[in-house]
Amino acid sequence: MSLDLEKIVAQMTTDQVGAIEVFETMGFKAEALLRDHVKDRDGSKHDLVILGHDVARFAAQQRAYGVDDATAGA
């Protein structure tokens, strides 16, 4: 089943270092930083980072390296 996704976007505050690292290991790249964009319950402001993953480019790279063919029988 194909969803025809082209891009996936995730957003989180910059203090969520562990979550950012997990997304980066999955191929997400920082695309924007919004300063003081989120306010918590105590009224403190936090920066928001937007991460993107270009699904179409990743799929094209897999096809180019023959990964689709190698995993087709799995």
C-alpha positions in Angstrom: 0.0 0.0 0.0 1.4 3.4 -1.0 0.4 6.6 0.7 2.3 8.8 -1.9 3.9 10.8 0.9 6.4 13.4 -0.2 7.4 14.9 3.1 7.0 14.3 6.8 7.3 17.2 9.3 7.9 17.0 13.0 8.0 19.9 15.5 9.2 20.1 19.0 10.8 22.5 21.5 14.6 22.6 21.4 14.9 21.4 24.9 13.6 18.0 23.8 17.1 16.9 22.9 16.5 13.2 23.0 13.5 13.4 20.7 15.4 15.5 18.2 18.2 13.0 18.2 15.8 10.1 17.5 14.2 12.0 14.6 17.6 12.9 13.2 18.7 9.2 13.2 15.6 8.5 11.1 16.8 11.0 8.5 15.0 14.2 9.6 16.8 17.5 9.1 16.2 20.8 10.9 14.4 23.2 8.5 13.4 26.1 10.7 13.8 27.5 14.2 11.0 29.7 15.6 12.3 31.7 18.6 10.0 32.0 21.7 7.2 30.3 19.8 5.9 28.1 22.5 4.8 29.1 26.0 4.6 26.5 28.8 2.2 26.5 31.7 4.6 28.6 33.8 4.7 31.2 31.1 8.2 30.5 30.0 8.9 30.8 26.3 10.7 28.1 24.3 12.1 27.9 20.8 10.4 25.5 18.4 12.4 23.5 15.9 10.8 22.1 12.7 12.3 19.0 11.3 11.5 17.6 7.9 12.1 14.3 6.1 12.0 14.2 2.3 10.2 10.8 1.8 10.3 11.1 -2.0 14.1 11.6 -2.1 14.7 8.8 0.4 12.6 6.4 -1.7 14.5 7.4 -4.8 17.8 6.7 -3.1 16.5 3.3 -2.0 15.5 2.5 -5.6 18.9 3.7 -6.9 20.7 1.4 -4.5 18.4 -1.5 -5.2 17.1 -1.7 -1.7 13.5 -2.1 -2.9 14.6 -5.2 -4.9 16.6 -6.7 -2.0 13.7 -6.4 0.4 10.8 -7.3 -1.9 10.9 -11.0 -0.9 11.1 -10.2 2.9 
